[in-house]
Amino acid sequence: MTAFLEFWDRVELWLATLPFPIQVFIMLAAGVPLFALVAVPVEKVADVLVHRFRGLVAADSAGTAETGKEVL
């Protein structure tokens, strides 16, 4: 663990000494793929949860006359 922390300290120091536009470019190049790898599974889990909850709501209101539409 100590070796990794020393390595990370060197990387952090190197990145902090670069000009700001280069820092932004490096962080975007590393961050965008990482964010996409996290966002895709989160979206799939959210879709499954929404689908299940909609099924529960539809099952609860199946016998009622209320449709949720506003009558003018």
N, CA, C and O atoms as CSV, one atom per row, in Angstrom:
chain,resi,resn,atom,element,x,y,z
A,1,MET,N,N,0.821,-1.190,0.000
A,1,MET,CA,C,0.000,0.000,0.000
A,1,MET,C,C,0.866,1.255,0.000
A,1,MET,O,O,0.517,2.253,-0.630
A,2,THR,N,N,1.967,1.206,0.689
A,2,THR,CA,C,2.863,2.360,0.749
A,2,THR,C,C,3.407,2.691,-0.634
A,2,THR,O,O,3.519,3.861,-0.999
A,3,ALA,N,N,3.741,1.668,-1.397
A,3,ALA,CA,C,4.272,1.892,-2.741
A,3,ALA,C,C,3.235,2.581,-3.627
A,3,ALA,O,O,3.558,3.497,-4.383
A,4,PHE,N,N,1.987,2.128,-3.522
A,4,PHE,CA,C,0.923,2.755,-4.322
A,4,PHE,C,C,0.728,4.209,-3.918
A,4,PHE,O,O,0.576,5.075,-4.779
A,5,LEU,N,N,0.730,4.484,-2.621
A,5,LEU,CA,C,0.539,5.859,-2.157
A,5,LEU,C,C,1.684,6.766,-2.595
A,5,LEU,O,O,1.455,7.926,-2.938
A,6,GLU,N,N,2.894,6.261,-2.589
A,6,GLU,CA,C,4.027,7.049,-3.071
A,6,GLU,C,C,3.898,7.322,-4.562
A,6,GLU,O,O,4.157,8.431,-5.029
A,7,PHE,N,N,3.493,6.290,-5.304
A,7,PHE,CA,C,3.264,6.465,-6.743
A,7,PHE,C,C,2.189,7.521,-6.978
A,7,PHE,O,O,2.362,8.409,-7.812
A,8,TRP,N,N,1.069,7.425,-6.238
A,8,TRP,CA,C,-0.026,8.372,-6.427
A,8,TRP,C,C,0.405,9.793,-6.076
A,8,TRP,O,O,-0.008,10.747,-6.736
A,9,ASP,N,N,1.226,9.941,-5.047
A,9,ASP,CA,C,1.740,11.268,-4.687
A,9,ASP,C,C,2.563,11.863,-5.825
A,9,ASP,O,O,2.460,13.056,-6.114
A,10,ARG,N,N,3.381,11.028,-6.472
A,10,ARG,CA,C,4.184,11.518,-7.605
A,10,ARG,C,C,3.287,11.929,-8.774
A,10,ARG,O,O,3.514,12.961,-9.405
A,11,VAL,N,N,2.271,11.118,-9.055
A,11,VAL,CA,C,1.348,11.442,-10.149
A,11,VAL,C,C,0.600,12.733,-9.838
A,11,VAL,O,O,0.459,13.595,-10.707
A,12,GLU,N,N,0.123,12.870,-8.613
A,12,GLU,CA,C,-0.616,14.067,-8.215
A,12,GLU,C,C,0.262,15.315,-8.305
A,12,GLU,O,O,-0.188,16.358,-8.778
A,13,LEU,N,N,1.494,15.211,-7.859
A,13,LEU,CA,C,2.411,16.345,-7.936
A,13,LEU,C,C,2.699,16.704,-9.392
A,13,LEU,O,O,2.734,17.883,-9.746
A,14,TRP,N,N,2.903,15.698,-10.231
A,14,TRP,CA,C,3.149,15.944,-11.654
A,14,TRP,C,C,1.947,16.648,-12.290
A,14,TRP,O,O,2.111,17.611,-13.038
A,15,LEU,N,N,0.736,16.160,-11.987
A,15,LEU,CA,C,-0.465,16.744,-12.571
A,15,LEU,C,C,-0.675,18.176,-12.077
A,15,LEU,O,O,-1.099,19.041,-12.844
A,16,ALA,N,N,-0.383,18.427,-10.810
A,16,ALA,CA,C,-0.595,19.765,-10.244
A,16,ALA,C,C,0.376,20.785,-10.815
A,16,ALA,O,O,0.085,21.981,-10.803
A,17,THR,N,N,1.516,20.341,-11.313
A,17,THR,CA,C,2.499,21.281,-11.857
A,17,THR,C,C,2.261,21.589,-13.336
A,17,THR,O,O,2.916,22.472,-13.890
A,18,LEU,N,N,1.348,20.885,-13.975
A,18,LEU,CA,C,1.049,21.138,-15.386
A,18,LEU,C,C,0.189,22.387,-15.521
A,18,LEU,O,O,-0.495,22.774,-14.574
A,19,PRO,N,N,0.220,23.020,-16.693
A,19,PRO,CA,C,-0.693,24.146,-16.938
A,19,PRO,C,C,-2.156,23.674,-16.879
A,19,PRO,O,O,-2.461,22.520,-17.183
A,20,PHE,N,N,-3.049,24.588,-16.482
A,20,PHE,CA,C,-4.440,24.236,-16.248
A,20,PHE,C,C,-5.129,23.587,-17.461
A,20,PHE,O,O,-5.818,22.584,-17.277
A,21,PRO,N,N,-4.978,24.109,-18.691
A,21,PRO,CA,C,-5.658,23.461,-19.828
A,21,PRO,C,C,-5.221,22.006,-20.032
A,21,PRO,O,O,-6.031,21.161,-20.412
A,22,ILE,N,N,-3.972,21.725,-19.786
A,22,ILE,CA,C,-3.495,20.341,-19.923
A,22,ILE,C,C,-4.077,19.479,-18.804
A,22,ILE,O,O,-4.413,18.318,-19.036
A,23,GLN,N,N,-4.200,20.029,-17.597
A,23,GLN,CA,C,-4.828,19.296,-16.496
A,23,GLN,C,C,-6.269,18.926,-16.853
A,23,GLN,O,O,-6.705,17.796,-16.631
A,24,VAL,N,N,-6.994,19.888,-17.405
A,24,VAL,CA,C,-8.393,19.644,-17.778
A,24,VAL,C,C,-8.464,18.564,-18.843
A,24,VAL,O,O,-9.296,17.661,-18.752
A,25,PHE,N,N,-7.609,18.642,-19.845
A,25,PHE,CA,C,-7.617,17.641,-20.914
A,25,PHE,C,C,-7.338,16.243,-20.368
A,25,PHE,O,O,-8.024,15.288,-20.731
A,26,ILE,N,N,-6.348,16.119,-19.510
A,26,ILE,CA,C,-6.002,14.807,-18.938
A,26,ILE,C,C,-7.150,14.269,-18.090
A,26,ILE,O,O,-7.482,13.086,-18.177
A,27,MET,N,N,-7.756,15.122,-17.273
A,27,MET,CA,C,-8.850,14.665,-16.417
A,27,MET,C,C,-10.081,14.277,-17.242
A,27,MET,O,O,-10.777,13.322,-16.895
A,28,LEU,N,N,-10.356,15.003,-18.325
A,28,LEU,CA,C,-11.470,14.621,-19.189
A,28,LEU,C,C,-11.176,13.316,-19.924
A,28,LEU,O,O,-12.056,12.468,-20.067
A,29,ALA,N,N,-9.948,13.159,-20.386
A,29,ALA,CA,C,-9.576,11.926,-21.095
A,29,ALA,C,C,-9.699,10.711,-20.183
A,29,ALA,O,O,-10.060,9.627,-20.643
A,30,ALA,N,N,-9.408,10.876,-18.914
A,30,ALA,CA,C,-9.538,9.774,-17.966
A,30,ALA,C,C,-10.952,9.702,-17.393
A,30,ALA,O,O,-11.449,8.607,-17.128
A,31,GLY,N,N,-11.605,10.840,-17.197
A,31,GLY,CA,C,-12.885,10.880,-16.514
A,31,GLY,C,C,-14.069,10.468,-17.356
A,31,GLY,O,O,-14.942,9.749,-16.870
A,32,VAL,N,N,-14.129,10.899,-18.604
A,32,VAL,CA,C,-15.293,10.609,-19.437
A,32,VAL,C,C,-15.515,9.110,-19.602
A,32,VAL,O,O,-16.644,8.657,-19.414
A,33,PRO,N,N,-14.501,8.314,-19.942
A,33,PRO,CA,C,-14.740,6.863,-20.012
A,33,PRO,C,C,-15.148,6.268,-18.663
A,33,PRO,O,O,-16.001,5.382,-18.606
A,34,LEU,N,N,-14.540,6.754,-17.581
A,34,LEU,CA,C,-14.895,6.254,-16.251
A,34,LEU,C,C,-16.341,6.604,-15.916
A,34,LEU,O,O,-17.078,5.765,-15.397
A,35,PHE,N,N,-16.752,7.840,-16.209
A,35,PHE,CA,C,-18.127,8.248,-15.945
A,35,PHE,C,C,-19.105,7.422,-16.777
A,35,PHE,O,O,-20.173,7.056,-16.288
A,36,ALA,N,N,-18.756,7.128,-18.015
A,36,ALA,CA,C,-19.629,6.319,-18.867
A,36,ALA,C,C,-19.747,4.896,-18.323
A,36,ALA,O,O,-20.831,4.312,-18.345
A,37,LEU,N,N,-18.646,4.338,-17.838
A,37,LEU,CA,C,-18.678,2.992,-17.267
A,37,LEU,C,C,-19.551,2.936,-16.017
A,37,LEU,O,O,-20.143,1.897,-15.727
A,38,VAL,N,N,-19.636,4.013,-15.292
A,38,VAL,CA,C,-20.490,4.055,-14.106
A,38,VAL,C,C,-21.933,4.379,-14.493
A,38,VAL,O,O,-22.862,3.800,-13.930
A,39,ALA,N,N,-22.134,5.282,-15.431
A,39,ALA,CA,C,-23.474,5.760,-15.781
A,39,ALA,C,C,-24.328,4.679,-16.439
A,39,ALA,O,O,-25.530,4.613,-16.184
A,40,VAL,N,N,-23.744,3.845,-17.265
A,40,VAL,CA,C,-24.527,2.830,-17.982
A,40,VAL,C,C,-25.158,1.825,-17.010
A,40,VAL,O,O,-26.362,1.585,-17.106
A,41,PRO,N,N,-24.408,1.233,-16.085
A,41,PRO,CA,C,-25.068,0.323,-15.135
A,41,PRO,C,C,-26.081,1.025,-14.218
A,41,PRO,O,O,-27.120,0.453,-13.887
A,42,VAL,N,N,-25.780,2.255,-13.811
A,42,VAL,CA,C,-26.721,2.992,-12.958
A,42,VAL,C,C,-28.027,3.227,-13.711
A,42,VAL,O,O,-29.106,3.101,-13.131
A,43,GLU,N,N,-27.940,3.566,-14.990
A,43,GLU,CA,C,-29.146,3.780,-15.779
A,43,GLU,C,C,-29.949,2.495,-15.928
A,43,GLU,O,O,-31.177,2.520,-15.845
A,44,LYS,N,N,-29.269,1.374,-16.146
A,44,LYS,CA,C,-29.966,0.094,-16.285
A,44,LYS,C,C,-30.673,-0.290,-14.983
A,44,LYS,O,O,-31.810,-0.761,-15.015
A,45,VAL,N,N,-30.018,-0.095,-13.851
A,45,VAL,CA,C,-30.639,-0.390,-12.554
A,45,VAL,C,C,-31.839,0.526,-12.333
A,45,VAL,O,O,-32.887,0.075,-11.870
A,46,ALA,N,N,-31.695,1.804,-12.659
A,46,ALA,CA,C,-32.807,2.750,-12.496
A,46,ALA,C,C,-33.986,2.357,-13.384
A,46,ALA,O,O,-35.135,2.444,-12.949
A,47,ASP,N,N,-33.725,1.927,-14.614
A,47,ASP,CA,C,-34.802,1.495,-15.506
A,47,ASP,C,C,-35.548,0.293,-14.931
A,47,ASP,O,O,-36.777,0.240,-14.976
A,48,VAL,N,N,-34.807,-0.666,-14.394
A,48,VAL,CA,C,-35.438,-1.852,-13.793
A,48,VAL,C,C,-36.290,-1.446,-12.597
A,48,VAL,O,O,-37.420,-1.915,-12.457
A,49,LEU,N,N,-35.761,-0.577,-11.729
A,49,LEU,CA,C,-36.517,-0.148,-10.549
A,49,LEU,C,C,-37.782,0.618,-10.937
A,49,LEU,O,O,-38.842,0.392,-10.353
A,50,VAL,N,N,-37.680,1.524,-11.917
A,50,VAL,CA,C,-38.853,2.287,-12.365
A,50,VAL,C,C,-39.893,1.342,-12.954
A,50,VAL,O,O,-41.086,1.483,-12.685
A,51,HIS,N,N,-39.450,0.386,-13.749
A,51,HIS,CA,C,-40.378,-0.572,-14.348
A,51,HIS,C,C,-41.105,-1.373,-13.264
A,51,HIS,O,O,-42.313,-1.585,-13.361
A,52,ARG,N,N,-40.379,-1.819,-12.231
A,52,ARG,CA,C,-41.001,-2.593,-11.148
A,52,ARG,C,C,-41.975,-1.739,-10.347
A,52,ARG,O,O,-43.065,-2.201,-10.011
A,53,PHE,N,N,-41.600,-0.497,-10.034
A,53,PHE,CA,C,-42.497,0.359,-9.274
A,53,PHE,C,C,-43.736,0.731,-10.080
A,53,PHE,O,O,-44.825,0.855,-9.519
A,54,ARG,N,N,-43.581,0.908,-11.379
A,54,ARG,CA,C,-44.763,1.185,-12.209
A,54,ARG,C,C,-45.687,-0.018,-12.221
A,54,ARG,O,O,-46.908,0.132,-12.241
A,55,GLY,N,N,-45.109,-1.211,-12.207
A,55,GLY,CA,C,-45.923,-2.423,-12.135
A,55,GLY,C,C,-46.681,-2.507,-10.831
A,55,GLY,O,O,-47.834,-2.936,-10.814
A,56,LEU,N,N,-46.058,-2.105,-9.735
A,56,LEU,CA,C,-46.741,-2.112,-8.441
A,56,LEU,C,C,-47.878,-1.106,-8.419
A,56,LEU,O,O,-48.957,-1.406,-7.908
A,57,VAL,N,N,-47.657,0.079,-8.963
A,57,VAL,CA,C,-48.692,1.106,-8.987
A,57,VAL,C,C,-49.835,0.664,-9.890
A,57,VAL,O,O,-50.999,0.859,-9.542
A,58,ALA,N,N,-49.532,0.084,-11.022
A,58,ALA,CA,C,-50.569,-0.380,-11.939
A,58,ALA,C,C,-51.371,-1.501,-11.303
A,58,ALA,O,O,-52.582,-1.575,-11.513
A,59,ALA,N,N,-50.736,-2.376,-10.530
A,59,ALA,CA,C,-51.438,-3.475,-9.881
A,59,ALA,C,C,-52.354,-2.947,-8.786
A,59,ALA,O,O,-53.437,-3.494,-8.579
A,60,ASP,N,N,-51.946,-1.896,-8.079
A,60,ASP,CA,C,-52.764,-1.331,-7.010
A,60,ASP,C,C,-53.986,-0.599,-7.546
A,60,ASP,O,O,-55.042,-0.619,-6.914
A,61,SER,N,N,-53.859,0.035,-8.681
A,61,SER,CA,C,-54.968,0.842,-9.196
A,61,SER,C,C,-55.721,0.131,-10.315
A,61,SER,O,O,-56.458,0.782,-11.055
A,62,ALA,N,N,-55.561,-1.169,-10.462
A,62,ALA,CA,C,-56.208,-1.886,-11.557
A,62,ALA,C,C,-57.724,-1.905,-11.398
A,62,ALA,O,O,-58.442,-1.876,-12.398
A,63,GLY,N,N,-58.227,-1.954,-10.167
A,63,GLY,CA,C,-59.667,-2.040,-9.953
A,63,GLY,C,C,-60.354,-0.707,-9.809
A,63,GLY,O,O,-61.576,-0.677,-9.660
A,64,THR,N,N,-59.649,0.381,-9.844
A,64,THR,CA,C,-60.261,1.692,-9.661
A,64,THR,C,C,-60.573,2.343,-10.991
A,64,THR,O,O,-59.997,1.995,-12.022
A,65,ALA,N,N,-61.503,3.303,-10.953
A,65,ALA,CA,C,-61.908,3.986,-12.180
A,65,ALA,C,C,-61.003,5.155,-12.509
A,65,ALA,O,O,-61.053,5.680,-13.622
A,66,GLU,N,N,-60.179,5.572,-11.564
A,66,GLU,CA,C,-59.316,6.733,-11.794
A,66,GLU,C,C,-58.217,6.378,-12.775
A,66,GLU,O,O,-57.524,5.376,-12.602
A,67,THR,N,N,-58.054,7.199,-13.807
A,67,THR,CA,C,-57.046,6.943,-14.831
A,67,THR,C,C,-55.848,7.852,-14.692
A,67,THR,O,O,-54.826,7.638,-15.344
A,68,GLY,N,N,-55.960,8.873,-13.845
A,68,GLY,CA,C,-54.863,9.819,-13.699
A,68,GLY,C,C,-54.936,10.953,-14.693
A,68,GLY,O,O,-54.087,11.844,-14.676
A,69,LYS,N,N,-55.939,10.940,-15.566
A,69,LYS,CA,C,-56.089,12.010,-16.555
A,69,LYS,C,C,-56.975,13.102,-15.966
A,69,LYS,O,O,-57.941,12.829,-15.254
A,70,GLU,N,N,-56.624,14.325,-16.278
A,70,GLU,CA,C,-57.396,15.468,-15.784
A,70,GLU,C,C,-58.616,15.680,-16.682
A,70,GLU,O,O,-58.508,15.673,-17.909
A,71,VAL,N,N,-59.755,15.864,-16.064
A,71,VAL,CA,C,-60.989,16.105,-16.801
A,71,VAL,C,C,-61.238,17.605,-16.815
A,71,VAL,O,O,-61.254,18.256,-15.770
A,72,LEU,N,N,-61.432,18.145,-18.018
A,72,LEU,CA,C,-61.665,19.584,-18.152
A,72,LEU,C,C,-63.119,19.900,-18.210
A,72,LEU,O,O,-63.493,21.068,-18.322
